[in-house]
Amino acid sequence: MLKIRLSRAGRKWMPFFKIVLTEHQKAAKHGFIEVLWSYNPLTKQVDLKKEEMDKYISNWAQLSESLSKILARNSSK
């Protein structure tokens, strides 16, 4: 099963996350299939390849719990 989830990057005290498509059993940091863009928690900015993400979700992939909360919070603004 494929999952769309967060992979932490950046340095200490300045994190950012890549939103990646990965197999649910593999590590998000090294085992990803495709990077679907990024999320900066300091500025709450989400950059997405929306059409690609929607394609994966409609076909077979599931969002992680934390990513679904972030996207719901961001879409309400």
Phi and psi in radians as a Rosetta constraint file:
Dihedral C 1 N 2 CA 2 C 2 CIRCULARHARMONIC -1.619 0.35
Dihedral N 2 CA 2 C 2 N 3 CIRCULARHARMONIC 2.514 0.35
Dihedral C 2 N 3 CA 3 C 3 CIRCULARHARMONIC -2.238 0.35
Dihedral N 3 CA 3 C 3 N 4 CIRCULARHARMONIC 2.561 0.35
Dihedral C 3 N 4 CA 4 C 4 CIRCULARHARMONIC -1.830 0.35
Dihedral N 4 CA 4 C 4 N 5 CIRCULARHARMONIC 2.047 0.35
Dihedral C 4 N 5 CA 5 C 5 CIRCULARHARMONIC -2.559 0.35
Dihedral N 5 CA 5 C 5 N 6 CIRCULARHARMONIC 3.111 0.35
Dihedral C 5 N 6 CA 6 C 6 CIRCULARHARMONIC -1.597 0.35
Dihedral N 6 CA 6 C 6 N 7 CIRCULARHARMONIC 2.476 0.35
Dihedral C 6 N 7 CA 7 C 7 CIRCULARHARMONIC -2.199 0.35
Dihedral N 7 CA 7 C 7 N 8 CIRCULARHARMONIC 2.072 0.35
Dihedral C 7 N 8 CA 8 C 8 CIRCULARHARMONIC -1.276 0.35
Dihedral N 8 CA 8 C 8 N 9 CIRCULARHARMONIC 2.426 0.35
Dihedral C 8 N 9 CA 9 C 9 CIRCULARHARMONIC -2.475 0.35
Dihedral N 9 CA 9 C 9 N 10 CIRCULARHARMONIC -3.042 0.35
Dihedral C 9 N 10 CA 10 C 10 CIRCULARHARMONIC 1.661 0.35
Dihedral N 10 CA 10 C 10 N 11 CIRCULARHARMONIC -2.868 0.35
Dihedral C 10 N 11 CA 11 C 11 CIRCULARHARMONIC -2.168 0.35
Dihedral N 11 CA 11 C 11 N 12 CIRCULARHARMONIC 3.141 0.35
Dihedral C 11 N 12 CA 12 C 12 CIRCULARHARMONIC -1.043 0.35
Dihedral N 12 CA 12 C 12 N 13 CIRCULARHARMONIC 2.300 0.35
Dihedral C 12 N 13 CA 13 C 13 CIRCULARHARMONIC 1.221 0.35
Dihedral N 13 CA 13 C 13 N 14 CIRCULARHARMONIC -0.002 0.35
Dihedral C 13 N 14 CA 14 C 14 CIRCULARHARMONIC -2.364 0.35
Dihedral N 14 CA 14 C 14 N 15 CIRCULARHARMONIC 1.143 0.35
Dihedral C 14 N 15 CA 15 C 15 CIRCULARHARMONIC -1.376 0.35
Dihedral N 15 CA 15 C 15 N 16 CIRCULARHARMONIC 2.716 0.35
Dihedral C 15 N 16 CA 16 C 16 CIRCULARHARMONIC -2.578 0.35
Dihedral N 16 CA 16 C 16 N 17 CIRCULARHARMONIC 2.830 0.35
Dihedral C 16 N 17 CA 17 C 17 CIRCULARHARMONIC -2.153 0.35
Dihedral N 17 CA 17 C 17 N 18 CIRCULARHARMONIC 2.450 0.35
Dihedral C 17 N 18 CA 18 C 18 CIRCULARHARMONIC -1.643 0.35
Dihedral N 18 CA 18 C 18 N 19 CIRCULARHARMONIC 2.403 0.35
Dihedral C 18 N 19 CA 19 C 19 CIRCULARHARMONIC -1.645 0.35
Dihedral N 19 CA 19 C 19 N 20 CIRCULARHARMONIC 2.017 0.35
Dihedral C 19 N 20 CA 20 C 20 CIRCULARHARMONIC -2.154 0.35
Dihedral N 20 CA 20 C 20 N 21 CIRCULARHARMONIC 2.698 0.35
Dihedral C 20 N 21 CA 21 C 21 CIRCULARHARMONIC -1.744 0.35
Dihedral N 21 CA 21 C 21 N 22 CIRCULARHARMONIC 2.155 0.35
Dihedral C 21 N 22 CA 22 C 22 CIRCULARHARMONIC -2.569 0.35
Dihedral N 22 CA 22 C 22 N 23 CIRCULARHARMONIC 2.810 0.35
Dihedral C 22 N 23 CA 23 C 23 CIRCULARHARMONIC -1.200 0.35
Dihedral N 23 CA 23 C 23 N 24 CIRCULARHARMONIC 2.471 0.35
Dihedral C 23 N 24 CA 24 C 24 CIRCULARHARMONIC -1.159 0.35
Dihedral N 24 CA 24 C 24 N 25 CIRCULARHARMONIC -0.337 0.35
Dihedral C 24 N 25 CA 25 C 25 CIRCULARHARMONIC -1.642 0.35
Dihedral N 25 CA 25 C 25 N 26 CIRCULARHARMONIC -0.249 0.35
Dihedral C 25 N 26 CA 26 C 26 CIRCULARHARMONIC -1.557 0.35
Dihedral N 26 CA 26 C 26 N 27 CIRCULARHARMONIC 2.774 0.35
Dihedral C 26 N 27 CA 27 C 27 CIRCULARHARMONIC -1.202 0.35
Dihedral N 27 CA 27 C 27 N 28 CIRCULARHARMONIC 2.388 0.35
Dihedral C 27 N 28 CA 28 C 28 CIRCULARHARMONIC -1.201 0.35
Dihedral N 28 CA 28 C 28 N 29 CIRCULARHARMONIC -0.453 0.35
Dihedral C 28 N 29 CA 29 C 29 CIRCULARHARMONIC -1.291 0.35
Dihedral N 29 CA 29 C 29 N 30 CIRCULARHARMONIC -0.633 0.35
Dihedral C 29 N 30 CA 30 C 30 CIRCULARHARMONIC -2.094 0.35
Dihedral N 30 CA 30 C 30 N 31 CIRCULARHARMONIC -0.371 0.35
Dihedral C 30 N 31 CA 31 C 31 CIRCULARHARMONIC -1.773 0.35
Dihedral N 31 CA 31 C 31 N 32 CIRCULARHARMONIC 0.437 0.35
Dihedral C 31 N 32 CA 32 C 32 CIRCULARHARMONIC -1.427 0.35
Dihedral N 32 CA 32 C 32 N 33 CIRCULARHARMONIC 2.707 0.35
Dihedral C 32 N 33 CA 33 C 33 CIRCULARHARMONIC -1.590 0.35
Dihedral N 33 CA 33 C 33 N 34 CIRCULARHARMONIC -0.784 0.35
Dihedral C 33 N 34 CA 34 C 34 CIRCULARHARMONIC -2.636 0.35
Dihedral N 34 CA 34 C 34 N 35 CIRCULARHARMONIC 2.505 0.35
Dihedral C 34 N 35 CA 35 C 35 CIRCULARHARMONIC -1.599 0.35
Dihedral N 35 CA 35 C 35 N 36 CIRCULARHARMONIC 2.138 0.35
Dihedral C 35 N 36 CA 36 C 36 CIRCULARHARMONIC -1.701 0.35
Dihedral N 36 CA 36 C 36 N 37 CIRCULARHARMONIC 0.006 0.35
Dihedral C 36 N 37 CA 37 C 37 CIRCULARHARMONIC 2.385 0.35
Dihedral N 37 CA 37 C 37 N 38 CIRCULARHARMONIC -2.563 0.35
Dihedral C 37 N 38 CA 38 C 38 CIRCULARHARMONIC -2.500 0.35
Dihedral N 38 CA 38 C 38 N 39 CIRCULARHARMONIC 2.877 0.35
Dihedral C 38 N 39 CA 39 C 39 CIRCULARHARMONIC -2.433 0.35
Dihedral N 39 CA 39 C 39 N 40 CIRCULARHARMONIC 2.236 0.35
Dihedral C 39 N 40 CA 40 C 40 CIRCULARHARMONIC -1.888 0.35
Dihedral N 40 CA 40 C 40 N 41 CIRCULARHARMONIC 1.909 0.35
Dihedral C 40 N 41 CA 41 C 41 CIRCULARHARMONIC -1.258 0.35
Dihedral N 41 CA 41 C 41 N 42 CIRCULARHARMONIC -0.336 0.35
Dihedral C 41 N 42 CA 42 C 42 CIRCULARHARMONIC -1.271 0.35
Dihedral N 42 CA 42 C 42 N 43 CIRCULARHARMONIC -0.683 0.35
Dihedral C 42 N 43 CA 43 C 43 CIRCULARHARMONIC -1.810 0.35
Dihedral N 43 CA 43 C 43 N 44 CIRCULARHARMONIC -0.056 0.35
Dihedral C 43 N 44 CA 44 C 44 CIRCULARHARMONIC 1.052 0.35
Dihedral N 44 CA 44 C 44 N 45 CIRCULARHARMONIC 0.544 0.35
Dihedral C 44 N 45 CA 45 C 45 CIRCULARHARMONIC -1.655 0.35
Dihedral N 45 CA 45 C 45 N 46 CIRCULARHARMONIC 2.229 0.35
Dihedral C 45 N 46 CA 46 C 46 CIRCULARHARMONIC -2.009 0.35
Dihedral N 46 CA 46 C 46 N 47 CIRCULARHARMONIC 2.140 0.35
Dihedral C 46 N 47 CA 47 C 47 CIRCULARHARMONIC -1.956 0.35
Dihedral N 47 CA 47 C 47 N 48 CIRCULARHARMONIC 2.158 0.35
Dihedral C 47 N 48 CA 48 C 48 CIRCULARHARMONIC -2.250 0.35
Dihedral N 48 CA 48 C 48 N 49 CIRCULARHARMONIC 2.658 0.35
Dihedral C 48 N 49 CA 49 C 49 CIRCULARHARMONIC -1.644 0.35
Dihedral N 49 CA 49 C 49 N 50 CIRCULARHARMONIC 1.422 0.35
Dihedral C 49 N 50 CA 50 C 50 CIRCULARHARMONIC -1.005 0.35
Dihedral N 50 CA 50 C 50 N 51 CIRCULARHARMONIC -0.756 0.35
Dihedral C 50 N 51 CA 51 C 51 CIRCULARHARMONIC -1.164 0.35
Dihedral N 51 CA 51 C 51 N 52 CIRCULARHARMONIC -0.636 0.35
Dihedral C 51 N 52 CA 52 C 52 CIRCULARHARMONIC -1.230 0.35
Dihedral N 52 CA 52 C 52 N 53 CIRCULARHARMONIC -0.713 0.35
Dihedral C 52 N 53 CA 53 C 53 CIRCULARHARMONIC -1.109 0.35
Dihedral N 53 CA 53 C 53 N 54 CIRCULARHARMONIC -0.753 0.35
Dihedral C 53 N 54 CA 54 C 54 CIRCULARHARMONIC -1.104 0.35
Dihedral N 54 CA 54 C 54 N 55 CIRCULARHARMONIC -0.645 0.35
Dihedral C 54 N 55 CA 55 C 55 CIRCULARHARMONIC -1.085 0.35
Dihedral N 55 CA 55 C 55 N 56 CIRCULARHARMONIC -0.805 0.35
Dihedral C 55 N 56 CA 56 C 56 CIRCULARHARMONIC -1.171 0.35
Dihedral N 56 CA 56 C 56 N 57 CIRCULARHARMONIC -0.700 0.35
Dihedral C 56 N 57 CA 57 C 57 CIRCULARHARMONIC -1.162 0.35
Dihedral N 57 CA 57 C 57 N 58 CIRCULARHARMONIC -0.726 0.35
Dihedral C 57 N 58 CA 58 C 58 CIRCULARHARMONIC -1.211 0.35
Dihedral N 58 CA 58 C 58 N 59 CIRCULARHARMONIC -0.462 0.35
Dihedral C 58 N 59 CA 59 C 59 CIRCULARHARMONIC -1.559 0.35
Dihedral N 59 CA 59 C 59 N 60 CIRCULARHARMONIC -0.994 0.35
Dihedral C 59 N 60 CA 60 C 60 CIRCULARHARMONIC -2.722 0.35
Dihedral N 60 CA 60 C 60 N 61 CIRCULARHARMONIC -0.303 0.35
Dihedral C 60 N 61 CA 61 C 61 CIRCULARHARMONIC -1.506 0.35
Dihedral N 61 CA 61 C 61 N 62 CIRCULARHARMONIC 2.693 0.35
Dihedral C 61 N 62 CA 62 C 62 CIRCULARHARMONIC -2.067 0.35
Dihedral N 62 CA 62 C 62 N 63 CIRCULARHARMONIC 2.582 0.35
Dihedral C 62 N 63 CA 63 C 63 CIRCULARHARMONIC -1.417 0.35
Dihedral N 63 CA 63 C 63 N 64 CIRCULARHARMONIC 2.544 0.35
Dihedral C 63 N 64 CA 64 C 64 CIRCULARHARMONIC -1.260 0.35
Dihedral N 64 CA 64 C 64 N 65 CIRCULARHARMONIC 2.829 0.35
Dihedral C 64 N 65 CA 65 C 65 CIRCULARHARMONIC -1.111 0.35
Dihedral N 65 CA 65 C 65 N 66 CIRCULARHARMONIC -0.770 0.35
Dihedral C 65 N 66 CA 66 C 66 CIRCULARHARMONIC -1.176 0.35
Dihedral N 66 CA 66 C 66 N 67 CIRCULARHARMONIC -0.670 0.35
Dihedral C 66 N 67 CA 67 C 67 CIRCULARHARMONIC -1.209 0.35
Dihedral N 67 CA 67 C 67 N 68 CIRCULARHARMONIC -0.658 0.35
Dihedral C 67 N 68 CA 68 C 68 CIRCULARHARMONIC -1.136 0.35
Dihedral N 68 CA 68 C 68 N 69 CIRCULARHARMONIC -0.615 0.35
Dihedral C 68 N 69 CA 69 C 69 CIRCULARHARMONIC -1.164 0.35
Dihedral N 69 CA 69 C 69 N 70 CIRCULARHARMONIC -0.719 0.35
Dihedral C 69 N 70 CA 70 C 70 CIRCULARHARMONIC -1.117 0.35
Dihedral N 70 CA 70 C 70 N 71 CIRCULARHARMONIC -0.773 0.35
Dihedral C 70 N 71 CA 71 C 71 CIRCULARHARMONIC -1.186 0.35
Dihedral N 71 CA 71 C 71 N 72 CIRCULARHARMONIC -0.655 0.35
Dihedral C 71 N 72 CA 72 C 72 CIRCULARHARMONIC -1.148 0.35
Dihedral N 72 CA 72 C 72 N 73 CIRCULARHARMONIC -0.729 0.35
Dihedral C 72 N 73 CA 73 C 73 CIRCULARHARMONIC -1.119 0.35
Dihedral N 73 CA 73 C 73 N 74 CIRCULARHARMONIC -0.687 0.35
Dihedral C 73 N 74 CA 74 C 74 CIRCULARHARMONIC -1.285 0.35
Dihedral N 74 CA 74 C 74 N 75 CIRCULARHARMONIC -0.606 0.35
Dihedral C 74 N 75 CA 75 C 75 CIRCULARHARMONIC -1.306 0.35
Dihedral N 75 CA 75 C 75 N 76 CIRCULARHARMONIC -0.388 0.35
Dihedral C 75 N 76 CA 76 C 76 CIRCULARHARMONIC -1.319 0.35
Dihedral N 76 CA 76 C 76 N 77 CIRCULARHARMONIC -0.276 0.35
